[in-house]
Structure formats: C-alpha cells, structure tokens
Amino acid sequence: VQLVESGGGLVQAGGSLRLSCAASGSTFSFIVMGWYRQAPGKQRELVAIISRGGGINYAEAVKGRFAISRENAKNEVYLQMNSLTPEDTAVYYCHASTSLSNIYWGQGTQVTVSS
C-alpha cells in the first residue's frame, strides 16, 4: 500500500493550505483515512480522521479551522487548513487503515507557517 501526499509548503500566518493524499495498492477498502502531524521535538498527534461512512474526528486545536474530506471512489483524502498559525508548523502525515492491525502512513509533507 502506498500513500502519496501533496500540498504542503510555506504560508504566512492567517493563510490557507490544502493537503491531498492518494492511497493505492490495497485490495481492501480503507476504513479510516486521515492526517496526523509531528512538530520538532514533539510526538506525532492526530489532526483529523474520517471514516468511510463520513464520520469525522478533529483534534481540539484545529476545530473550526481545518476541514477533512475524502473521495472513496478515488481512495483520496484531503485536509483544508484555514487560519493557519505558527503552531500548526509540522510534518503532516497521511494515514489510512483497512483494519485495526493494517495501518499505513505516507512519507510526510512539511507545512511551515511564518509569523
């Protein structure tokens, strides 16, 4: 299974970015897809996840600013990030799972927010 992210970059505080992730190589449906992030010196943390049926969970820090969506037919997941702050600076990782034990990660895409 391969997850390929795109859309990271450098943006000023208050700006927006849209991340995309395309998953391929699985014969099973991706039950959950989403995004995690890891800032320097910190542990990887949940940003947002979405189930195949559309159930969504956001981290408190991004509620009201980020929006996750997915296209099941394409096995793609997206993260629209608005009102970005320097605290959002991190490497963002795409996540997908076909079961509790089959979890996959992308290579990560850097998001840098300047003040």
Protein Blocks (a to p, Z undefined) as FASTA:
>chain_A
ZZddehiacddehiacddddddehiabdcfbgcdddddehiacddfbdcdfkopacddfk
lgokaccdddfklopacdddehiafklgccddddddfbfklccddebiaddddZZ
